[in-house]
Amino acid sequence: MTLAEICILVACLLPIVCAGIAKSRGFSKPRREGGFDNHNPREWLAGLQGWQARAHAAQLNSFEALPLFIAGVLVAQHHHAAQYTVNALAAAFIVLRIGFIWAYVTDRANPRSVLWSLGLACSIAQFFV
């Protein structure tokens, strides 16, 4: 398995990490006291505020970023691009996405936008290596 393929797996797990962050404060309380509601999770998530709401938004954005990233890696490998370059772009994408999630949760809008743009560039670059 290549590093780029491992990065695909990591990218697929990042939304789950974001979901855990978003729900984390709700796990410690009973549902009747505002804790996580597994009977109506989407409704409960829609009511979040602050960093928890931003973590949920980062989850959604992480799902949105997946198709282009996965396709880019697979296209690059299908066309026998230099594996070092494919790996480097995939690893950079993961580092940028982790930074993006951190910036989103901590409400740093401008760095978040820069990190998002750079991650997008890594995904698009995979098609041209």
N, C-alpha and C positions, 0 to 999 in steps of 0.2 A: 504494500500500500504506500502510495507516495504521500509526501507532506501535504500536497494540495488536496488529496482525497481525505486526509485526516482533518484538514481545515473545513471541508464540506460538512463533515460530521459535527465539528465544533460549531459551525455556523447554524446548523440545524438545532443545536442544543441551546444556543444563546436566547431564543425567545422563551424557552422554558425557565431559564435563569431569571429573565425579566419578570415572568409571571410569578415566580417565587418571591422576588423582591416586592412586587406589587401587593401580594397577598400576605406577606410576612406578619404584619401587625394584626391581621385578622385571625390568624391561627391560634393566638393566645387567648382569645375571648370566645365565649359562647355566641352562637348565632343570634340569640334573642337580645344580646347586648351589643350588637353591631359587628360581631365577628364574622369571619368568612362564611358565606352561605353557599354551600355546595348544591343546594336545591335550586338556586337561582344565581349561578355564578356570574353570568353576563350582567344581570341587573345590579348585583353587588359591585362588580368592577366599574360599572357606569357611574356609581355614586362616590367613587374615590376622589380625593382631593390631594393637592400638594404633591410631594415626592412619590406617593403611591400611584397617583393618577399618571404622573410622568413615566413611572416604571411600566405601567400598563401601555402607555403610548409607545414606549421604546420596544415593548414586546410586539406590538402590531407592526411597527416599522421594521423590526428585525425579520418578521415573516415576509414583509413586502420586498426586502432586499434579497431574499434567498433565491428566487428563480433566476435572476440575472447572474448572480454569483455562480451558482451551480452550472448554469448553461455555459458561462464563460470558461470555467475550469475544464468542463468536458469537451468543449469545442477546441480549446487550446491543446488538450491532450490528444484529441482525435486527429488533429493536424500535425501532430508530432513536434509541437513547439519545444524549445529547450526546456527540459524539466526544471532546471534551476530557476528560470524566469517564471514559469508557472507557479512553482513553489513559493518564490519570493512575493509574487503578487497576491497569492492566496493568503500567505502569512501576514502580509501587510494589511489585507482586508480585515482579517480577524483582529489584529491589534487596533486598527481604526474603529472597528465596530465596538470593541470593548471600551475604547475611549468615548465613542459616541454614546453608549449606554450610560457611562459615568457622567458625561456632560448633560445628558437628558435628565437623569435622576436628580442631579445637583443643580439643575436650572441654570445652566450656562449656555444660553441660546446661540451666541455667535460661534464659540468653539464647536458646539454641536453641529452647526451648519457646515463648518469647514471640514470636520471629520466625516460627515455624511458625504460631502462632495468628493473627498479624497477616496473614500471607500467605493463610491460609484465609479470613479475613474479607474480603480483597480479592477473592478468587474468588467468594465468596457475594454480595458487594455488587454484582457485575456483573449478577446476576439481577434486581436491584431498582432499577437506575438508569434 
